[in-house]
Amino acid sequence: MRKAEIYIMVSVIFLAQFFSSCSKKSQHSERFNALLGRWRVTYTGVDSNHNGLLDSSEMLAASPDQDQEEEYLSNGTGKGYFITGGGTYPSDFNWFLLNSDQTLRIVGNPNTSFETTKDYTFQTVTSESIIIYSISDTCYFVEAKL
C-alpha cells in the first residue's frame, strides 16, 4: 500500500509540474510588442546639428515614387518590402532587440536581396510611430504603422 501512495504522489507532482510549465506564456517587452506589425518609412534624416536627435527641420519626406516597408512578426522573423512603380521586391530577415531593448538588429537572409546585418538605436517608439537611427548608415528613419 505504501508503494502505491508514493507512486501516486510522485505522479501527481510530475503532472502538476508538466502542466504548469506548458501553460506559461512567453513574456515579451513592451517595445517588442509595439514593433509587431507592418511599418512604412515616411521620413529620413541626418542629425545636422549633432544634438543626438532628429529634429523636424532635419527630416526629409520619403519619395512618393518608392516605398520601403517592414513587417515584424512575433517569432523574430520579418519581411522587408521595397515598392516602386515596377513592382514590389520582398526580402526576408530576422530581428532581435539588444541592449535592454535599446537596439534593433536586423539580419538579412543571404538567399534574398537583403543580405546585411544592421543595428538601429531607438529615439522614439510608440504603437503608431518609431524613429530609429542606423548606426552604419548614420541616418534616421521615421516609420508609421500601417
DOVOLO-552629 format. One record per atom (N, C-alpha, C): residue number from 1; residue in one letter; atom name; x, y, z. Coordinates in steps of 0.05 Angstrom, whole numbers. Each point is the difference from the previous one (the first is absolute). Example, Ala and Ser with C-alpha at 12.3 -4.5 7.8 and 13.67 -1.06 7.14 Angstrom:
<1 'A' 'N' <264 -114 156>>;
<1 'A' 'CA' <-18 24 0>>;
<1 'A' 'C' <18 24 0>>;
<2 'S' 'N' <-7 21 -14>>;
<2 'S' 'CA' <16 24 1>>;
<2 'S' 'C' <-15 22 14>>;
//
This chain:
<1 'M' 'N' <16 -24 0>>;
<1 'M' 'CA' <-16 24 0>>;
<1 'M' 'C' <17 25 0>>;
<2 'R' 'N' <22 0 15>>;
<2 'R' 'CA' <17 23 1>>;
<2 'R' 'C' <13 7 -27>>;
<3 'K' 'N' <8 -20 -15>>;
<3 'K' 'CA' <11 4 -27>>;
<3 'K' 'C' <-20 14 -19>>;
<4 'A' 'N' <-25 -8 2>>;
<4 'A' 'CA' <-21 11 -17>>;
<4 'A' 'C' <-4 29 7>>;
<5 'E' 'N' <0 8 25>>;
<5 'E' 'CA' <-3 27 8>>;
<5 'E' 'C' <23 18 -10>>;
<6 'I' 'N' <24 -10 3>>;
<6 'I' 'CA' <24 14 -9>>;
<6 'I' 'C' <-2 4 -31>>;
<7 'Y' 'N' <-7 -21 -14>>;
<7 'Y' 'CA' <-2 1 -29>>;
<7 'Y' 'C' <-21 21 -8>>;
<8 'I' 'N' <-22 0 13>>;
<8 'I' 'CA' <-22 19 -7>>;
<8 'I' 'C' <10 29 6>>;
<9 'M' 'N' <13 4 23>>;
<9 'M' 'CA' <9 26 8>>;
<9 'M' 'C' <21 11 -20>>;
<10 'V' 'N' <19 -18 -8>>;
<10 'V' 'CA' <20 8 -19>>;
<10 'V' 'C' <-13 7 -27>>;
<11 'S' 'N' <-19 -16 -8>>;
<11 'S' 'CA' <-14 5 -25>>;
<11 'S' 'C' <-15 26 0>>;
<12 'V' 'N' <-13 7 22>>;
<12 'V' 'CA' <-15 25 3>>;
<12 'V' 'C' <19 23 -2>>;
<13 'I' 'N' <23 -2 14>>;
<13 'I' 'CA' <20 22 0>>;
<13 'I' 'C' <11 3 -29>>;
<14 'F' 'N' <6 -22 -13>>;
<14 'F' 'CA' <10 2 -27>>;
<14 'F' 'C' <-20 13 -19>>;
<15 'L' 'N' <-25 -9 1>>;
<15 'L' 'CA' <-21 11 -17>>;
<15 'L' 'C' <-5 30 6>>;
<16 'A' 'N' <1 8 25>>;
<16 'A' 'CA' <-4 28 7>>;
<16 'A' 'C' <23 17 -11>>;
<17 'Q' 'N' <24 -11 2>>;
<17 'Q' 'CA' <23 15 -11>>;
<17 'Q' 'C' <-2 2 -30>>;
<18 'F' 'N' <-7 -22 -13>>;
<18 'F' 'CA' <-3 -1 -29>>;
<18 'F' 'C' <-20 20 -10>>;
<19 'F' 'N' <-24 0 11>>;
<19 'F' 'CA' <-21 17 -9>>;
<19 'F' 'C' <5 30 7>>;
<20 'S' 'N' <13 5 22>>;
<20 'S' 'CA' <7 28 6>>;
<20 'S' 'C' <21 11 -19>>;
<21 'S' 'N' <19 -17 -9>>;
<21 'S' 'CA' <20 10 -19>>;
<21 'S' 'C' <-12 3 -27>>;
<22 'C' 'N' <-20 -15 -8>>;
<22 'C' 'CA' <-13 3 -26>>;
<22 'C' 'C' <-17 25 -1>>;
<23 'S' 'N' <-10 9 22>>;
<23 'S' 'CA' <-19 23 -1>>;
<23 'S' 'C' <15 27 1>>;
<24 'K' 'N' <26 0 5>>;
<24 'K' 'CA' <14 25 1>>;
<24 'K' 'C' <1 13 -27>>;
<25 'K' 'N' <-6 25 -2>>;
<25 'K' 'CA' <2 14 -25>>;
<25 'K' 'C' <26 16 -1>>;
<26 'S' 'N' <11 2 -24>>;
<26 'S' 'CA' <24 16 -3>>;
<26 'S' 'C' <-6 29 4>>;
<27 'Q' 'N' <15 13 17>>;
<27 'Q' 'CA' <-5 28 6>>;
<27 'Q' 'C' <19 17 -17>>;
<28 'H' 'N' <-12 17 -16>>;
<28 'H' 'CA' <16 19 -16>>;
<28 'H' 'C' <-2 28 11>>;
<29 'S' 'N' <20 15 -5>>;
<29 'S' 'CA' <1 27 10>>;
<29 'S' 'C' <-20 18 -15>>;
<30 'E' 'N' <-6 23 12>>;
<30 'E' 'CA' <-18 19 -12>>;
<30 'E' 'C' <10 9 -27>>;
<31 'R' 'N' <26 5 -2>>;
<31 'R' 'CA' <12 8 -26>>;
<31 'R' 'C' <-2 -22 -21>>;
<32 'F' 'N' <4 -25 8>>;
<32 'F' 'CA' <-3 -22 -19>>;
<32 'F' 'C' <-28 -1 -11>>;
<33 'N' 'N' <-20 2 18>>;
<33 'N' 'CA' <-28 0 -9>>;
<33 'N' 'C' <-7 24 -17>>;
<34 'A' 'N' <11 23 7>>;
<34 'A' 'CA' <-5 24 -16>>;
<34 'A' 'C' <10 -2 -29>>;
<35 'L' 'N' <22 -15 -4>>;
<35 'L' 'CA' <11 -3 -27>>;
<35 'L' 'C' <-15 -19 -18>>;
<36 'L' 'N' <-16 -18 12>>;
<36 'L' 'CA' <-13 -20 -16>>;
<36 'L' 'C' <-20 14 -20>>;
<37 'G' 'N' <1 -11 -25>>;
<37 'G' 'CA' <-18 11 -20>>;
<37 'G' 'C' <16 11 -24>>;
<38 'R' 'N' <-14 15 -17>>;
<38 'R' 'CA' <12 10 -24>>;
<38 'R' 'C' <4 31 2>>;
<39 'W' 'N' <24 9 -8>>;
<39 'W' 'CA' <8 28 2>>;
<39 'W' 'C' <9 10 -27>>;
<40 'R' 'N' <-4 26 -4>>;
<40 'R' 'CA' <9 13 -25>>;
<40 'R' 'C' <18 24 7>>;
<41 'V' 'N' <23 2 -14>>;
<41 'V' 'CA' <18 22 4>>;
<41 'V' 'C' <-14 25 -12>>;
<42 'T' 'N' <-3 20 17>>;
<42 'T' 'CA' <-14 25 -8>>;
<42 'T' 'C' <20 23 -3>>;
<43 'Y' 'N' <22 0 15>>;
<43 'Y' 'CA' <21 20 -1>>;
<43 'Y' 'C' <27 -13 5>>;
<44 'T' 'N' <20 14 -10>>;
<44 'T' 'CA' <28 -7 7>>;
<44 'T' 'C' <13 27 8>>;
<45 'G' 'N' <23 -2 12>>;
<45 'G' 'CA' <13 24 8>>;
<45 'G' 'C' <28 -4 11>>;
<46 'V' 'N' <15 21 2>>;
<46 'V' 'CA' <27 0 11>>;
<46 'V' 'C' <0 21 22>>;
<47 'D' 'N' <13 -7 22>>;
<47 'D' 'CA' <3 18 23>>;
<47 'D' 'C' <20 22 -6>>;
<48 'S' 'N' <-8 20 -15>>;
<48 'S' 'CA' <19 21 -9>>;
<48 'S' 'C' <12 16 22>>;
<49 'N' 'N' <-16 6 21>>;
<49 'N' 'CA' <11 16 22>>;
<49 'N' 'C' <13 -17 22>>;
<50 'H' 'N' <2 -26 -4>>;
<50 'H' 'CA' <14 -18 18>>;
<50 'H' 'C' <-9 1 29>>;
<51 'N' 'N' <-27 3 4>>;
<51 'N' 'CA' <-10 0 27>>;
<51 'N' 'C' <-10 -27 9>>;
<52 'G' 'N' <4 -21 -17>>;
<52 'G' 'CA' <-8 -27 7>>;
<52 'G' 'C' <-30 -6 -4>>;
<53 'L' 'N' <-14 19 -13>>;
<53 'L' 'CA' <-29 -3 -5>>;
<53 'L' 'C' <-6 7 -29>>;
<54 'L' 'N' <-20 -11 -11>>;
<54 'L' 'CA' <-10 8 -26>>;
<54 'L' 'C' <-21 22 3>>;
<55 'D' 'N' <8 24 -6>>;
<55 'D' 'CA' <-19 23 3>>;
<55 'D' 'C' <-17 1 -25>>;
<56 'S' 'N' <-23 13 2>>;
<56 'S' 'CA' <-18 1 -23>>;
<56 'S' 'C' <12 14 -24>>;
<57 'S' 'N' <18 19 5>>;
<57 'S' 'CA' <13 14 -22>>;
<57 'S' 'C' <21 -17 -15>>;
<58 'E' 'N' <7 -23 12>>;
<58 'E' 'CA' <20 -18 -12>>;
<58 'E' 'C' <-13 -24 -15>>;
<59 'M' 'N' <-27 -1 0>>;
<59 'M' 'CA' <-14 -22 -12>>;
<59 'M' 'C' <-7 6 -30>>;
<60 'L' 'N' <4 -21 -16>>;
<60 'L' 'CA' <-7 1 -29>>;
<60 'L' 'C' <-22 -20 -5>>;
<61 'A' 'N' <-21 8 -13>>;
<61 'A' 'CA' <-22 -18 -6>>;
<61 'A' 'C' <9 -22 -18>>;
<62 'A' 'N' <-10 -24 4>>;
<62 'A' 'CA' <7 -23 -17>>;
<62 'A' 'C' <-10 6 -29>>;
<63 'S' 'N' <14 -11 -19>>;
<63 'S' 'CA' <-8 4 -28>>;
<63 'S' 'C' <-27 -12 -6>>;
<64 'P' 'N' <-17 15 -14>>;
<64 'P' 'CA' <-27 -11 -7>>;
<64 'P' 'C' <2 -21 -21>>;
<65 'D' 'N' <23 -3 -14>>;
<65 'D' 'CA' <3 -19 -21>>;
<65 'D' 'C' <9 -28 10>>;
<66 'Q' 'N' <8 -1 25>>;
<66 'Q' 'CA' <8 -26 11>>;
<66 'Q' 'C' <-5 -1 30>>;
<67 'D' 'N' <-9 -23 9>>;
<67 'D' 'CA' <-6 -4 28>>;
<67 'D' 'C' <19 -21 11>>;
<68 'Q' 'N' <6 2 25>>;
<68 'Q' 'CA' <15 -20 14>>;
<68 'Q' 'C' <-16 -8 25>>;
<69 'E' 'N' <-6 -25 2>>;
<69 'E' 'CA' <-16 -10 22>>;
<69 'E' 'C' <13 -24 13>>;
<70 'E' 'N' <-5 -4 26>>;
<70 'E' 'CA' <9 -23 14>>;
<70 'E' 'C' <-24 -12 16>>;
<71 'E' 'N' <1 -26 2>>;
<71 'E' 'CA' <-20 -14 16>>;
<71 'E' 'C' <14 -17 21>>;
<72 'Y' 'N' <-6 5 25>>;
<72 'Y' 'CA' <13 -14 22>>;
<72 'Y' 'C' <-20 -20 12>>;
<73 'L' 'N' <8 -25 0>>;
<73 'L' 'CA' <-17 -22 10>>;
<73 'L' 'C' <9 -8 28>>;
<74 'S' 'N' <-18 -11 16>>;
<74 'S' 'CA' <6 -6 28>>;
<74 'S' 'C' <20 -23 3>>;
<75 'N' 'N' <6 -15 -21>>;
<75 'N' 'CA' <19 -22 2>>;
<75 'N' 'C' <29 10 -6>>;
<76 'G' 'N' <4 26 -3>>;
<76 'G' 'CA' <26 11 -4>>;
<76 'G' 'C' <9 0 -30>>;
<77 'T' 'N' <-19 -5 -17>>;
<77 'T' 'CA' <6 2 -29>>;
<77 'T' 'C' <-15 24 -11>>;
<78 'G' 'N' <6 7 -24>>;
<78 'G' 'CA' <-13 23 -12>>;
<78 'G' 'C' <4 0 -30>>;
<79 'K' 'N' <-13 19 -13>>;
<79 'K' 'CA' <2 3 -29>>;
<79 'K' 'C' <3 30 -6>>;
<80 'G' 'N' <19 6 -16>>;
<80 'G' 'CA' <3 27 -10>>;
<80 'G' 'C' <-11 2 -28>>;
<81 'Y' 'N' <-11 23 -6>>;
<81 'Y' 'CA' <-13 4 -27>>;
<81 'Y' 'C' <11 26 -11>>;
<82 'F' 'N' <11 -1 -24>>;
<82 'F' 'CA' <7 24 -15>>;
<82 'F' 'C' <-20 2 -22>>;
<83 'I' 'N' <-16 21 -1>>;
<83 'I' 'CA' <-22 2 -18>>;
<83 'I' 'C' <5 23 -19>>;
<84 'T' 'N' <0 -5 -26>>;
<84 'T' 'CA' <3 21 -20>>;
<84 'T' 'C' <-23 -4 -21>>;
<85 'G' 'N' <0 18 -20>>;
<85 'G' 'CA' <-19 -3 -21>>;
<85 'G' 'C' <4 -26 -16>>;
<86 'G' 'N' <24 -11 2>>;
<86 'G' 'CA' <6 -25 -14>>;
<86 'G' 'C' <-7 -25 15>>;
<87 'G' 'N' <-9 2 25>>;
<87 'G' 'CA' <-8 -24 15>>;
<87 'G' 'C' <8 2 29>>;
<88 'T' 'N' <-5 -22 14>>;
<88 'T' 'CA' <7 -3 28>>;
<88 'T' 'C' <22 -21 2>>;
<89 'Y' 'N' <21 7 15>>;
<89 'Y' 'CA' <24 -17 3>>;
<89 'Y' 'C' <3 -8 29>>;
<90 'P' 'N' <-9 -24 8>>;
<90 'P' 'CA' <1 -8 28>>;
<90 'P' 'C' <28 -12 6>>;
<91 'S' 'N' <7 1 26>>;
<91 'S' 'CA' <24 -13 10>>;
<91 'S' 'C' <-5 -8 29>>;
<92 'D' 'N' <10 -24 7>>;
<92 'D' 'CA' <-5 -11 26>>;
<92 'D' 'C' <23 9 19>>;
<93 'F' 'N' <-7 2 26>>;
<93 'F' 'CA' <20 6 20>>;
<93 'F' 'C' <-8 -11 27>>;
<94 'N' 'N' <19 -2 18>>;
<94 'N' 'CA' <-5 -6 28>>;
<94 'N' 'C' <6 26 16>>;
<95 'W' 'N' <-14 3 22>>;
<95 'W' 'CA' <5 24 16>>;
<95 'W' 'C' <1 -7 30>>;
<96 'F' 'N' <16 17 14>>;
<96 'F' 'CA' <5 -4 28>>;
<96 'F' 'C' <0 27 14>>;
<97 'L' 'N' <-7 1 25>>;
<97 'L' 'CA' <4 24 17>>;
<97 'L' 'C' <24 -6 18>>;
<98 'L' 'N' <19 18 1>>;
<98 'L' 'CA' <24 -3 16>>;
<98 'L' 'C' <3 24 19>>;
<99 'N' 'N' <20 -2 18>>;
<99 'N' 'CA' <7 22 18>>;
<99 'N' 'C' <-24 11 14>>;
<100 'S' 'N' <-14 -17 15>>;
<100 'S' 'CA' <-24 7 15>>;
<100 'S' 'C' <-21 13 -18>>;
<101 'D' 'N' <-4 -11 -24>>;
<101 'D' 'CA' <-19 9 -19>>;
<101 'D' 'C' <5 28 -12>>;
<102 'Q' 'N' <25 9 2>>;
<102 'Q' 'CA' <8 26 -12>>;
<102 'Q' 'C' <10 -3 -28>>;
<103 'T' 'N' <7 -24 -9>>;
<103 'T' 'CA' <11 -5 -27>>;
<103 'T' 'C' <-17 -20 -14>>;
<104 'L' 'N' <-7 6 -25>>;
<104 'L' 'CA' <-14 -19 -18>>;
<104 'L' 'C' <21 -10 -19>>;
<105 'R' 'N' <4 -26 -1>>;
<105 'R' 'CA' <18 -13 -19>>;
<105 'R' 'C' <-16 -14 -21>>;
<106 'I' 'N' <5 6 -25>>;
<106 'I' 'CA' <-13 -14 -22>>;
<106 'I' 'C' <22 -16 -15>>;
<107 'V' 'N' <-5 -25 -4>>;
<107 'V' 'CA' <19 -18 -13>>;
<107 'V' 'C' <-14 -11 -25>>;
<108 'G' 'N' <11 8 -23>>;
<108 'G' 'CA' <-12 -7 -26>>;
<108 'G' 'C' <5 -29 -6>>;
<109 'N' 'N' <-17 -11 -17>>;
<109 'N' 'CA' <2 -28 -9>>;
<109 'N' 'C' <18 1 -25>>;
<110 'P' 'N' <22 -15 0>>;
<110 'P' 'CA' <18 0 -23>>;
<110 'P' 'C' <-13 -10 -26>>;
<111 'N' 'N' <-23 -13 2>>;
<111 'N' 'CA' <-13 -10 -24>>;
<111 'N' 'C' <-18 21 -13>>;
<112 'T' 'N' <-2 23 12>>;
<112 'T' 'CA' <-16 22 -11>>;
<112 'T' 'C' <18 24 -4>>;
<113 'S' 'N' <-11 22 -10>>;
<113 'S' 'CA' <16 23 -7>>;
<113 'S' 'C' <10 15 25>>;
<114 'F' 'N' <-13 -5 23>>;
<114 'F' 'CA' <8 14 25>>;
<114 'F' 'C' <20 -17 15>>;
<115 'E' 'N' <26 4 -5>>;
<115 'E' 'CA' <20 -19 10>>;
<115 'E' 'C' <16 11 24>>;
<116 'T' 'N' <-5 23 10>>;
<116 'T' 'CA' <18 11 20>>;
<116 'T' 'C' <-12 -2 28>>;
<117 'T' 'N' <17 5 20>>;
<117 'T' 'CA' <-9 3 27>>;
<117 'T' 'C' <2 30 7>>;
<118 'K' 'N' <-21 11 10>>;
<118 'K' 'CA' <0 28 7>>;
<118 'K' 'C' <-11 4 28>>;
<119 'D' 'N' <12 18 15>>;
<119 'D' 'CA' <-9 8 27>>;
<119 'D' 'C' <-12 28 -1>>;
<120 'Y' 'N' <-22 3 14>>;
<120 'Y' 'CA' <-14 26 2>>;
<120 'Y' 'C' <-4 6 30>>;
<121 'T' 'N' <3 24 8>>;
<121 'T' 'CA' <-7 8 27>>;
<121 'T' 'C' <-26 16 -1>>;
<122 'F' 'N' <-15 -2 21>>;
<122 'F' 'CA' <-27 12 1>>;
<122 'F' 'C' <2 28 11>>;
<123 'Q' 'N' <-13 19 -14>>;
<123 'Q' 'CA' <-4 27 11>>;
<123 'Q' 'C' <-27 1 12>>;
<124 'T' 'N' <-20 -10 -14>>;
<124 'T' 'CA' <-28 0 9>>;
<124 'T' 'C' <-14 -26 -9>>;
<125 'V' 'N' <-17 -10 18>>;
<125 'V' 'CA' <-16 -24 -7>>;
<125 'V' 'C' <-27 4 12>>;
<126 'T' 'N' <-21 0 -17>>;
<126 'T' 'CA' <-27 -1 10>>;
<126 'T' 'C' <-15 -21 -16>>;
<127 'S' 'N' <-25 -5 6>>;
<127 'S' 'CA' <-14 -20 -16>>;
<127 'S' 'C' <-7 10 -28>>;
<128 'E' 'N' <4 25 -5>>;
<128 'E' 'CA' <-6 12 -27>>;
<128 'E' 'C' <24 9 -16>>;
<129 'S' 'N' <23 6 13>>;
<129 'S' 'CA' <23 9 -14>>;
<129 'S' 'C' <26 -7 14>>;
<130 'I' 'N' <21 -2 -15>>;
<130 'I' 'CA' <27 -5 11>>;
<130 'I' 'C' <20 18 -15>>;
<131 'I' 'N' <20 9 15>>;
<131 'I' 'CA' <23 14 -12>>;
<131 'I' 'C' <24 -16 9>>;
<132 'I' 'N' <15 -10 -20>>;
<132 'I' 'CA' <23 -16 5>>;
<132 'I' 'C' <24 12 -15>>;
<133 'Y' 'N' <23 -4 12>>;
<133 'Y' 'CA' <25 10 -11>>;
<133 'Y' 'C' <17 -24 -10>>;
<134 'S' 'N' <7 1 -26>>;
<134 'S' 'CA' <17 -20 -12>>;
<134 'S' 'C' <29 6 7>>;
<135 'I' 'N' <12 -17 15>>;
<135 'I' 'CA' <28 4 9>>;
<135 'I' 'C' <19 -1 -25>>;
<136 'S' 'N' <-5 -19 -18>>;
<136 'S' 'CA' <18 -3 -23>>;
<136 'S' 'C' <-5 21 -21>>;
<137 'D' 'N' <-25 9 -4>>;
<137 'D' 'CA' <-6 20 -20>>;
<137 'D' 'C' <1 29 10>>;
<138 'T' 'N' <3 3 26>>;
<138 'T' 'CA' <0 26 14>>;
<138 'T' 'C' <-24 17 -8>>;
<139 'C' 'N' <-23 -12 -2>>;
<139 'C' 'CA' <-24 16 -5>>;
<139 'C' 'C' <-24 -11 16>>;
<140 'Y' 'N' <-21 15 2>>;
<140 'Y' 'CA' <-24 -7 14>>;
<140 'Y' 'C' <-21 -9 -20>>;
<141 'F' 'N' <-18 -17 10>>;
<141 'F' 'CA' <-24 -8 -14>>;
<141 'F' 'C' <-24 4 18>>;
<142 'V' 'N' <-20 14 -11>>;
<142 'V' 'CA' <-25 4 14>>;
<142 'V' 'C' <-20 -19 -13>>;
<143 'E' 'N' <-13 -16 15>>;
<143 'E' 'CA' <-19 -19 -11>>;
<143 'E' 'C' <-27 2 13>>;
<144 'A' 'N' <-21 -5 -16>>;
<144 'A' 'CA' <-27 1 10>>;
<144 'A' 'C' <-12 -28 -3>>;
<145 'K' 'N' <-16 -8 20>>;
<145 'K' 'CA' <-13 -26 -1>>;
<145 'K' 'C' <-23 1 -20>>;
<146 'L' 'N' <-2 -22 -15>>;
<146 'L' 'CA' <-21 -2 -20>>;
<146 'L' 'C' <-24 -15 12>>;
//
